[in-house]
Amino acid sequence: MSRINLPEKRKVGHLTLLRQGREISPREYNALAAGERLTMIREARGRQKYALMVEARDGDSLVPQVATQELYLMMRELGLEDMAEAVTLASPEQFTSLLDLDIWTGDDIDIKKATVWLQLILDGGEEAVCDILPAMESELVVLIFSRLVTVLQGPEVFEDEDVIDNANRLEGLYDLHYIDSENAKLVKSILDVLFQQQRAFFLWLMEAVRAETPSMLLEQAFQFHRGRMLDHGFSDPVDAQQVYSYADPHNGTAHYARKADIPSPEPMASAPSYVVRADHPQDLLGEILAAGIDDETAWEFSLLLNKVMMADAVDPGDRNALETVLGRVYRLLSLGLEHFAEGHADRARELFEELYLQDIFRAGYSLTLELQQWAGNMKNSPVFRWLDETYVHFLEGLLERRPRFYPGLGPDGNTQMQEFATRRQIRQATGWLEEIEAQEHLFNGGFPFSLEKVGDASLDGCVPEVAEDLTLSDIFLTALANKLLDGEFVPDPLPASRLVELHGLITTDGRVDAQLREGTVAWLEELQPDAGAFGHYCLDLWQQEFCPLAPEDVEPRYIGGLIIALGR
C-alpha cells in the first residue's frame, strides 16, 4: 500500500498543534482518533486518499462522511477498474450520486459506463451487491437493468408445481433475454446473487423491468437525477448561466437578500475540502478563509463552484479543470468582496456572513462585464484599426467570453493575460479605456489631420511600406517629429536624412529630453483630458528604440514609431 504520513499539523478546535511529521504504520494510523483520520482522508488526494480509506478499520463509517465529489475525483484520477474496495465503503446514497456524476449524459444514461459500476459492485463481493443495489434510488436501478435484460416470461406461465420445483433456479421463474452479450455474464452473476440472497428485491426488480414503459421510466429516473444534481448545485447548463448575469454593483448591498440557512446536500458529510483553498493570497477573502469558515458556508461555496462549472461546461471529474474554475470563483468572490467592503477587513467579514456568495460573485463579475461592454463599443470605433498592438491586446482580453485583464500597459512589463481579481486591476483597466477614448477624440478632430487621409496616402519607398501597418503612435510621433523639425504637426513621411538631426533634438543622456516629455504631455492634456498617458506611451517608444542609439548607429529601417522616407 501507499505510505501513510502523519501530518505535521493537527487542528484541535481553533488551535493548530504542531508535531513531527513521519511515516506511520497502518496500526498507528488506526490508533488515531476517528476525527483525525477523517481529516487525513479528506485532505489527501489520489492514491493516498484511497489508501487511507481502505486501511481505516472503520472505513465504512468514515467514507460516508467524505463528500461524494471528493470520492468521484479520486476515482477519476485513479481509474474505476481497481476501486471495488472503495465502493464497498461508500453509502448507497453516495453510490447513487457517483452514478449521477458519471453515467448521465444530458437526459439519458451511458449504459457502457453503468456496467463498469455494476462490475465494481460485483467485484466488491456478494455483500456489496446485496447492500448497495436494494438501497439505491429505485428508478435508476430499474432503468439500468432495463437496458441490459428483457423479461420475456414470468412465473405466471408455469404450473404451480413447476414454480415450486424451480424455486431455486433463476430461469425457473423468469425467462430472460440478455440484450448485450458482452455483459450477459456480469448481469446474470448479479441477478443470481440477488435471487439467492435478496429474493424480495429480485422479484420486485424483475417485475419493474417488465412493467415500466421505457420512455416513462427514463423520464422518472431523469427527474430524480436532476433533483439530486440541483441539490449539489449542478444546474441545467442554460440555467447555470444566470451566475454570470449582470447585477448592478454600484448601489451598495441594501437591495441584496440576506443569507438564510443553506441545507447540506449530504447531511452525513462535510463539504468538499478543496473548496477552501490552502494557498490563501493576502487579500480580504484569503484572510476570511484562513481564519476558518463553518461547514454550511463551505457547502455554499461548493454549490456556487458547481454552478459555475455547469455554466462553463466543465467536467466535475477533471481535477485540472476544477482547479481552474475554483480559481475563477475565488478571484471574482474576492473582487466583489473587496468592492463592497472598500478594503476594510471587518466589513468584508460581515458581508461574507450576511450575503449569499453567489451575489458577491455576480457583483465581482459585473465589474468586468461593464469593462467588456465599454471595450465592445470601442471596437466599433473607426480608430480601433489604428490602435497600437498593446492596446489591442488589452481590449481583446476584455472581449473574451469571460473578460480578462492584460497588464501590458502597466509599468512592470508583465504581459501575461490574467483573470480579474482586484479593484486595482479594475481601476487600471478603467484608466486604460479612458486613454483609448482620449486617443479616439484626438484623432477624430483634435489634430489638424484626418486618419482617413493618412490611410489613403501612398507610402512607396517608406518604412512601413503600407498604411495598413501604421499605428496611432507611428502617426503621432511622425507628426511630432515634423513639428520639431519644421513646425508643422502633420504625419508626412520623415526624410531618413533628418533622423540624426531629430535624434539630437529629442535626446538627453540617451533618454527622451525631460522638457520635451513634459511639454508634449501637457499639450496633449490641454487638447483632451486623459490624453497625456498616450503621450508618455509614445515617447517611451522613442526612449526604448531611438534615444539610446549613438547618432552613427541610427539605421532608418530599424527605427520604430516613425514613418520614414528612405530615399530622402
Beta strands, then each sheet from edge to edge (+ up, - down):
strand 1: 4-6
strand 2: 9-12
strand 3: 15-18
strand 4: 22-24
strand 5: 104-105
strand 6: 108-109
strand 7: 149-153
strand 8: 175-178
strand 9: 404-405
strand 10: 418-419
strand 11: 462-463
strand 12: 494-495
strand 13: 507-508
strand 14: 511-512
strand 15: 564-565
sheet 1: 1+ 4-
sheet 2: 2+ 3-
sheet 3: 5+ 6-
sheet 4: 7+ 8-
sheet 5: 9+ 10-
sheet 6: 11+ 15- 12-
sheet 7: 13+ 14-
end
